[in-house]
Amino acid sequence: MAEYTRVKTTFEPVFDENSRVLILGTFPSVKSREENFYYGHSQNRFWRLIAELTGEEVPTTIAEKKALLLRHGIALWDVVLECDIIGSSDSSIRNVVPADIKRILKSANIEKIIANGATAHRLYEKYCRESTGRSAVKCPSTSPANAAFGMERLKEAWSAKLRL
């Protein structure tokens, strides 16, 4: 049986004073933690989706990814700062220490908070909504585990909510 590991995020949120939309994931996958940046697994469609929605090339380096987000007023972080987790399984997350989402809300005029997937949304509602006083919009997960949503369906769902 797989073991739980206590893990803390080692990378910072991406945002600046011009950020208007905050996208929240749950917690970095093993691959993302290895890459030391968000959505590091090659099968995750997040970067391809954001590139298509912004009409830009798919970024490959961390610097390109940060620049793409900031050019379009997008902030990026995760709901969970520290937790016990089995591998990359969001459904196994327990003993949560939430991220201080208010840190971004104090620095930027965030108009909309988007949760990348149902688990991110559920964890945001449970651990962050009361402290932020803000609701989050749930978008379908860009994870490859969300096979029900092909790229076109993801684009349709996200573009309706993101409206860059």
Stockholm file with secondary structure:
# STOCKHOLM 1.0

chainA/1-164         MAEYTRVKTTFEPVFDENSRVLILGTFPSVKSREENFYYGHSQNRFWRLIAELTGEEVPTTIAEKKALLLRHGIALWDVVLECDIIGSSDSSIRNVVPADIKRILKSANIEKIIANGATAHRLYEKYCRESTGRSAVKCPSTSPANAAFGMERLKEAWSAKLRL
#=GR chainA/1-164 SS CCCCEEEECCSCCBCCTTCCEEEEESSCCHHHHHHTSTTCSTTCCHHHHHHHHHTCCCCCSHHHHHHHHHHTTEEEEESEEEEEESTTCGGGCEEEEECCTHHHHHHSCCCEEEEESHHHHHHHHHHTHHHHCCCCEEECCCSTTCTTSCHHHHHHHHHHHHCC
#=GC SS_cons         CCCCEEEECCSCCBCCTTCCEEEEESSCCHHHHHHTSTTCSTTCCHHHHHHHHHTCCCCCSHHHHHHHHHHTTEEEEESEEEEEESTTCGGGCEEEEECCTHHHHHHSCCCEEEEESHHHHHHHHHHTHHHHCCCCEEECCCSTTCTTSCHHHHHHHHHHHHCC
//
